[in-house]
Amino acid sequence: MLANLWMRLGAFLLKLVLLLLSIAGVVWILSSTWFAWHDRGPVSAEEHIPSGESAMSQEIIQTAIRIVDQHRESTRYLRDAHAKAHGCVKAEVQVLNDLTPALRQGVFAEAGKTWQATLRLSNGNAFPQFDSVTDARGMAIKLLDVPGAQLLTDKPERKEQDFVMFSHPNFFVSDVAEYQQNIAAQATGQTWQAFFPIWWDPRSWQLRHLLIANATLAPAPSSPTEATYYSVSPYKFGSANAKFRVAPDPLNCPAYTLPPQNEKLPNFLRNALHQRLSADRVPACFVLQIQRQDPSKYMPIEDTSIEWKESDAPFETVAKVRIPAQDFDTPALNLACDNLSFNPWFGVAAHRPIGGINRLRKTVYEAVSDYRHSRNAGP
């Protein structure tokens, strides 16, 4: 009798699993069909600012500052995102000689021009954690001594052009309203609310964005120099709109095999960077590329959760990035790295950030940076 009961229970469970798989399959087909219908061009090549965005940005600033307060390290205040750096390194960014006229824009206008730059490589989380924890990874590039009027007119002395990127081609929020919802959930430690704001109402669920977030939180690369980084949000590129990407370019650097690293160590990515640049004295190379918007395709400006497909617009290389062998991991240099600010609004009009997430960055990055530096300055 007991065996018969187990067989019936097993048959019931099998039928239940098959039913759930069938329902999931139908939902997947319906959602894929809906997105295929919804996510199609043409799209606007101009920005559209929704009402209430400015007020939401001010609320996000207060939440971001609360996160900075929560995650400060001893008495030192860290960034609200990408808090842990693997290092800041000197680099050279050389514009290609054979760019077409359409690609000679802004800092890429002069053929063969070599810009001196500072790169910051980091983890994405709001507080330092072991590098082995799944996370986004970041690269921020600051070109130095850039002539021309700066976008932020109250800081004309900067003479910089920043590019801020991370290791996934699209973001897990679409716009400022969703970012406000997401960061509020982070601040309370209830991250599930970012994707299920009203848990009993499936219409509010952000399942696609949850999948993007899970894909973003990837295992660590073997080294920060072996990852690809994306701007995610768009920028002006002369009269066009474009996104940026930085990808490894090993063929233009000496052949190198990184010795096995102990990935159980909390800072093994910094160790890998030190191994290559400082111990083995081998430079690292990347290409800096752009992807120009084709408004006839589904390449929206205001939705950063949408990946611009390479089949719609290929990436085009505009410059080479070379990180020479160097000593970067000292207390003084690490403190200087921590004190640096990177902001896509540090730059010139030819590369003006566009879209809601970039408009948000203009206010939040500056406010959080000012708050962090004022607290770290001490008496």
Salt bridges, closest charged atoms under 4 A:
ASP39 OD1 - HIS38 ND1 2.78
GLU47 OE1 - ARG352 NH1 3.04
GLU47 OE2 - ARG359 NH1 2.81
GLU53 OE2 - ARG359 NE 2.72
ASP131 OD1 - LYS84 NZ 2.88
ASP154 OD2 - LYS155 NZ 3.64
GLU160 OE1 - LYS142 NZ 3.02
GLU160 OE1 - ARG158 NH1 3.33
ASP162 OD2 - LYS142 NZ 2.93
GLU178 OE1 - HIS209 ND1 2.91
ASP201 OD1 - ARG203 NE 3.02
ASP249 OD2 - LYS320 NZ 3.29
GLU302 OE1 - ARG359 NH2 3.03
GLU310 OE2 - ARG245 NH1 3.32
GLU316 OE2 - ARG292 NH2 2.82
ASP327 OD1 - ARG281 NH1 2.97
ASP329 OD1 - ARG270 NH1 2.85
ASP338 OD2 - ARG76 NE 2.47
ASP338 OD1 - ARG79 NH1 3.82
GLU366 OE2 - LYS155 NZ 2.53
